[in-house]
């Protein structure tokens, strides 16, 4: 029966080796006395051992998905090198600067040291390790091929996180254009236009319609800026609340995203890539196809593909071939369907799916790079139109006055 895990802390120490050279470092342990004993076993004469204090900023540093991907890759490397599991935790934990990540690794070590399996220890941290991750590690432990499965999980995590980063990059650029346009316009309307308005008051002539429109917009923004801000924040809060609580809203929003020009195409191809990558990883690990599709449904990141995957699962459960079921959904591209069919016929489904994933990951990469290159001049064009339009509106009366004179 597994014992209860012992809580440990990180201690800083100073001491000397057998030659009298001064040494210092950090070590995890239950108490200063046990840390000193551990140091003596390593040939170090400890002089000072203190519990490491955690700074205010580092204490709040979150564990990011890329931290988990790095941890997985390092664990796979340690296992391949033949390093014992508990020692691997020590080596990897000391390499992280993030104290929360170090604590996570140490917690896993204590669970394993208490007699639990690695997969069981991971399942006690569901906020960092999902069912797919835990199931693959469990499969590796059961089959005696943990290093192979960890390598596959590491590759999977690295690929999926890289893909997510590209999607965020693609989504952030349009948002950046809109925000920059709003900020620049607001500054010009609130700070610059009123200066010209005072000058125009002394003209005693009728102003052009374009100038009057800009002045009216400036006056409205100066009078109601707090209402505008309140509406913007209210809309953002309402969107966040609806997206978090309403499944119907999330489903509709996911469908809407796929219809956006360029961005929708990127999201579509990224969902295909995640579908193929997840299914390839789980199937290669020996997970039955029907069970693997459960994990795939949650990993696609889009309700359209989630629903399609669940339909595929139901069809496959009733005996239908995977490629035929994918075709009936009308969601998957023909290239992915054809590669899946080849994989099923040749008995190399995981290899074909991995190739599909790589192809669409490269497609997403190229499209994001293209979008980035397109957005840079677009930002300049938008700012040019806004600034240029406002400048023309302000100088138009001056030009007309000069023409009259």
C-alpha positions in Angstrom: 0.0 0.0 0.0 1.3 3.4 -0.9 2.5 5.6 2.0 1.6 9.2 2.4 4.0 11.6 0.6 6.4 13.5 2.9 6.4 17.3 2.4 9.8 18.7 1.5 11.4 22.1 1.1 14.3 23.7 -0.7 17.3 24.5 1.4 20.4 26.6 0.6 23.7 25.3 2.0 27.3 26.3 2.3 30.2 24.0 3.2 33.6 22.7 2.2 34.7 19.5 0.5 37.5 17.2 1.6 40.1 19.5 0.1 38.8 22.4 2.0 37.4 24.2 -1.0 34.2 26.3 -0.3 31.0 25.1 -1.9 27.4 26.2 -1.9 24.2 25.2 -3.5 20.6 24.2 -3.1 19.1 20.8 -2.0 15.6 19.5 -1.4 14.9 17.9 1.9 12.5 17.4 4.8 14.6 19.1 7.4 18.0 20.9 7.8 19.3 17.8 9.7 18.5 15.4 6.8 19.9 17.8 4.3 23.2 17.9 6.3 23.3 14.1 6.4 22.7 14.0 2.6 25.6 16.4 2.1 27.9 14.5 4.3 27.2 11.4 2.2 28.3 13.4 -0.9 31.6 14.3 0.8 30.6 17.8 1.8 31.1 19.3 5.3 28.0 21.5 5.7 28.5 24.7 7.6 25.2 26.6 7.0 21.9 25.1 5.9 18.9 27.4 5.6 15.4 27.0 4.2 15.3 29.0 1.0 13.1 32.1 1.1 10.8 32.6 -1.8 10.5 36.2 -3.2 7.2 37.8 -3.7 7.6 37.8 -7.5 8.9 34.3 -7.9 6.2 32.9 -5.6 3.5 33.9 -8.0 5.3 32.7 -11.1 2.9 30.3 -12.8 3.8 26.9 -14.3 3.4 27.3 -18.1 2.6 24.5 -20.5 6.1 24.9 -22.0 7.5 24.1 -18.5 5.6 20.8 -18.6 6.9 20.1 -22.1 10.5 20.8 -21.0 10.0 18.6 -17.9 8.7 15.8 -20.1 11.6 16.1 -22.6 14.1 16.0 -19.7 12.5 13.0 -18.1 12.6 11.2 -21.5 16.3 12.0 -21.8 17.0 10.8 -18.3 15.1 7.6 -18.8 17.0 6.9 -22.1 20.3 7.5 -20.3 19.4 4.9 -17.7 19.2 7.4 -14.7 16.9 6.0 -11.9 13.5 7.7 -11.7 14.0 9.3 -8.3 17.4 10.6 -9.2 16.0 12.0 -12.4 13.5 14.1 -10.4 16.4 15.6 -8.3 18.4 16.5 -11.4 15.5 18.0 -13.3 14.1 19.8 -10.3 17.3 21.6 -9.6 17.5 22.9 -13.2 14.3 24.9 -13.0 14.4 28.6 -11.9 10.7 28.7 -11.3 10.2 27.6 -7.6 6.6 26.4 -8.3 8.0 24.1 -11.0 10.7 22.8 -8.6 8.0 22.2 -6.0 5.9 20.3 -8.6 8.8 18.0 -9.5 9.6 17.5 -5.8 6.0 16.6 -5.1 6.1 14.0 -7.9 9.3 12.6 -6.5 7.8 12.2 -3.0 4.7 10.5 -4.4 6.9 8.0 -6.3 9.2 7.5 -3.3 6.2 6.7 -1.2 5.4 3.8 -3.4 3.0 5.2 -6.0 3.6 4.8 -9.7 4.7 7.7 -11.9 1.3 7.8 -13.6 -0.5 7.9 -10.2 1.7 10.7 -9.1 0.9 12.6 -12.3 -2.9 12.1 -11.8 -2.7 13.9 -8.5 -1.7 17.1 -10.4 -4.6 17.3 -13.0 -4.1 21.0 -13.5 -0.7 20.2 -15.1 -1.1 16.7 -16.5 -4.2 15.8 -18.5 -5.7 12.3 -18.9 -3.9 11.8 -22.2 -0.5 12.5 -20.6 -1.3 10.3 -17.6 -2.6 7.4 -19.7 0.4 7.4 -22.0 2.8 7.3 -19.0 0.7 4.6 -17.5 0.9 2.6 -20.7 4.7 3.0 -20.7 5.0 1.8 -17.2 2.8 -1.2 -17.8 4.7 -2.2 -20.9 8.2 -1.5 -19.6 8.8 1.1 -22.2 8.5 4.3 -20.2 11.4 6.1 -21.9 9.9 5.5 -25.3 6.4 6.7 -24.3 7.9 9.8 -22.5 9.8 10.6 -25.7 6.5 10.5 -27.6 4.7 12.5 -25.0 7.6 15.1 -25.1 7.4 15.3 -28.8 3.6 15.7 -28.7 3.8 18.4 -26.0 6.5 20.3 -27.9 4.6 20.2 -31.2 1.2 21.1 -29.7 2.6 24.0 -27.6 4.5 25.3 -30.6 1.3 25.2 -32.6 -0.6 27.0 -29.9 2.1 29.7 -29.9 1.7 30.2 -33.6 -2.1 30.5 -33.3 -1.8 33.1 -30.6 0.6 35.0 -32.8 -1.8 34.9 -35.6 -4.7 36.1 -33.4 -2.7 38.8 -31.7 -1.8 40.7 -34.8 -5.3 41.7 -35.8 -6.0 42.6 -32.2 -2.9 44.7 -32.1 -3.9 46.6 -35.3 -7.3 47.4 -33.8 -5.9 48.5 -30.4 -3.2 50.7 -32.0 -5.8 52.3 -34.2 -8.1 53.0 -31.3 -5.4 54.4 -29.1 -3.9 56.7 -31.8 -7.4 57.9 -32.8 -8.3 58.6 -29.2 -5.1 60.6 -28.6 -5.6 62.7 -31.7 -9.3 63.4 -31.1 -8.9 64.2 -27.4 -5.6 66.1 -27.4 -4.8 67.4 -31.0 -8.2 68.3 -32.5 -9.2 70.7 -29.7 -6.1 72.8 -30.3 -7.2 73.3 -33.9 -10.8 73.9 -32.8 -9.7 77.0 -30.9 -8.0 78.3 -34.0 -11.0 77.7 -36.2 -13.2 79.6 -33.8 -11.5 82.8 -34.9 -12.0 82.2 -38.6 -15.6 83.4 -38.8 -16.2 81.2 -41.8 -18.1 78.0 -42.4 -15.9 74.9 -41.9 -15.9 72.0 -44.4 -18.2 69.1 -43.6 -15.3 66.7 -43.1 -13.7 69.0 -40.5 -17.1 69.5 -38.7 -17.5 65.8 -38.5 -14.1 65.3 -36.9 -14.7 68.1 -34.5 -18.1 66.7 -33.5 -16.5 63.3 -33.0 -13.8 64.9 -30.8 -16.4 66.8 -28.7 -18.4 63.6 -28.2 -15.4 61.6 -27.2 -14.2 64.3 -24.7 -17.7 64.5 -23.2 -18.4 60.7 -23.1 -15.0 59.1 -22.9 -15.8 57.5 -19.5 -19.0 56.0 -21.0 -17.0 54.7 -24.0 -14.5 53.0 -21.7 -17.2 51.6 -19.5 -19.0 50.1 -22.5 -15.7 48.6 -23.8 -14.8 47.0 -20.4 -18.4 45.9 -20.0 -18.4 44.3 -23.4 -15.1 42.5 -22.7 -16.4 41.3 -19.3 -19.7 40.1 -20.9 -17.8 38.2 -23.6 -15.5 36.6 -21.0 -18.4 35.6 -18.8 -20.5 34.2 -21.7 -17.5 32.3 -23.1 -16.7 30.8 -19.7 -20.3 29.8 -18.7 -22.3 29.3 -21.8 -21.4 26.2 -23.9 -23.8 27.4 -26.6 -21.9 30.7 -26.9 -18.6 28.9 -27.0 -19.8 26.6 -29.8 -21.1 29.5 -31.8 -17.9 31.5 -31.3 -15.8 28.5 -32.4 -17.8 28.2 -35.6 -17.6 31.9 -36.2 -13.8 31.8 -35.8 -13.5 29.2 -38.6 -15.3 31.5 -41.0 -13.0 34.5 -40.5 -10.9 35.0 -43.7 -7.2 33.9 -43.3 -7.4 33.5 -39.5 -10.2 30.9 -39.9 -8.1 28.9 -42.3 -5.2 29.0 -39.9 -7.4 27.8 -37.1 -8.9 25.0 -39.3 -5.5 23.7 -40.3 -4.2 23.8 -36.7 -7.2 21.8 -35.6 -6.5 19.2 -38.2 -2.9 19.1 -37.1 -3.8 18.6 -33.5 -6.3 15.9 -34.4 -3.7 14.0 -36.4 -0.8 14.6 -33.9 -2.9 13.4 -30.9 -4.3 10.4 -32.6 -0.9 9.4 -34.0 0.7 9.7 -30.5 -2.0 7.7 -28.7 -2.4 5.0 -31.4 1.4 4.5 -31.5 1.4 4.0 -27.7 -0.9 1.1 -28.1 -4.1 2.8 -27.0 -7.2 1.3 -28.8 -8.5 3.5 -31.5 -11.9 4.1 -29.9 -10.3 5.1 -26.6 -7.8 7.3 -28.4 -10.5 9.2 -30.1 -11.8 10.3 -26.7 -8.5 12.1 -26.0 -8.4 13.5 -29.5 -11.9 15.1 -29.2 -10.7 17.3 -26.3 -7.4 18.1 -27.9 -8.6 19.6 -31.2 -9.4 23.0 -29.5 -12.6 23.6 -31.6 -16.2 22.5 -31.1 -16.6 21.7 -34.8 -13.8 19.2 -34.7 -14.8 17.9 -31.3 -18.3 17.1 -32.5 -16.8 15.5 -35.7 -14.4 13.4 -33.7 -17.2 12.2 -31.4 -19.2 11.2 -34.5 -16.1 9.4 -35.8 -15.7 7.6 -32.5 -19.4 6.4 -32.7 -18.9 5.2 -36.3 -15.6 3.4 -35.5 -17.2 1.7 -32.5 -19.9 0.3 -34.8 -17.2 -1.1 -37.2 -16.8 1.6 -39.8 -13.3 2.4 -41.1 -11.7 5.5 -39.7 -11.1 7.2 -43.1 -14.7 6.5 -44.2 -16.1 7.9 -41.0 -13.9 11.0 -41.3 -15.2 11.6 -44.9 -18.9 11.4 -43.8 -18.4 14.2 -41.3 -17.6 16.7 -44.0 -15.1 18.4 -41.7 -11.7 16.9 -42.5 -9.7 17.8 -45.6 -9.4 15.2 -48.4 -5.6 15.0 -47.9 -6.0 13.9 -44.3 -8.7 11.4 -45.3 -6.6 9.9 -48.1 -3.5 9.6 -45.9 -5.6 7.9 -43.2 -6.9 5.5 -45.7 -3.4 4.6 -46.8 -2.3 4.2 -43.2 -5.2 1.8 -42.5 -4.6 -0.2 -45.6 -0.8 -0.5 -45.0 -1.0 -1.0 -41.2 1.0 2.2 -40.5 -1.8 4.5 -39.4 0.3 6.2 -36.7 3.0 7.0 -39.3 0.6 8.4 -41.8 -1.2 10.5 -39.2 2.2 11.9 -38.0 2.9 12.9 -41.6 -0.5 14.6 -41.8 0.2 16.5 -38.6 3.6 17.6 -39.8 2.2 18.8 -43.1 -0.5 20.9 -41.5 1.8 22.2 -38.8 4.1 23.4 -41.6 1.1 24.9 -43.4 0.1 26.8 -40.2 3.7 28.0 -39.7 3.9 29.4 -43.3 0.4 31.0 -43.0 1.3 32.7 -39.7 4.5 34.0 -41.2 2.6 35.3 -44.2 0.0 36.9 -42.0 2.8 38.5 -39.9 4.4 39.9 -43.0 1.0 41.2 -44.3 0.1 42.8 -41.0 3.2 44.9 -40.6 2.5 47.1 -43.7 -1.2 46.9 -42.8 -0.6 48.5 -39.4 1.3 51.3 -41.1 -1.4 51.8 -43.7 -4.2 51.9 -41.0 -2.2 54.4 -38.9 -1.4 56.4 -42.1 -5.1 56.6 -43.0 -6.2 57.6 -39.5 -3.5 60.1 -38.9 -3.5 61.4 -42.4 -7.3 61.7 -42.4 -7.3 63.7 -39.2 -4.5 66.0 -40.4 -6.4 66.7 -43.7 -9.6 67.4 -41.7 -7.7 69.9 -39.5 -5.8 71.7 -42.3 -8.6 71.7 -44.9 -10.0 75.0 -43.5 -6.6 76.6 -43.5 -6.1 75.6 -47.2 -9.5 77.0 -48.1 -8.8 80.2 -46.3 -5.4 80.5 -48.1 -7.2 80.0 -51.5 -9.7 82.8 -50.7 -6.9 85.2 -49.7 
